[in-house]
Amino acid sequence: MIVVTTDAVPGKQTLQTIGIVRGNTVRAAHAGHDMAAWFKNVVGGEIEEYTKLLAESREQALDRMIAEAAARGANAVVGVRFVTSEIASGCAELLAYGTAVRVG
């Protein structure tokens, strides 16, 4: 599966536009990670626990988007974007979306 942020796959012709596909995940940080993050917020520095949580969330959302595209017969997804939103305190959604296409 080809996944790009551009509107077309360079060097390929779009044969069919299938439609929008998406994948999302909602995650909350572990209480122990929140304590570590609070401490880092006081002293400064990267909050590795949150960095890892968001990286895992992005991959899961991307995997779900790709699975939907494949199930609909696509071999590429163009115009891929990520969006995050806070659902509740310490709980966030990460959404990956794009346009499923067949390229040749």
Buried (B, 14 or more C-beta within 10 A) or exposed (E): EBBBEEEBBEEBEBEEEBEBBBBBBBBBBEEEBBEBBEEBEEEEEEBEBBEEBBEEBBEBBBEBBBEBBBEEEBBBBBBBEBEEEEEEEBEBBBBBBBBBBBBE
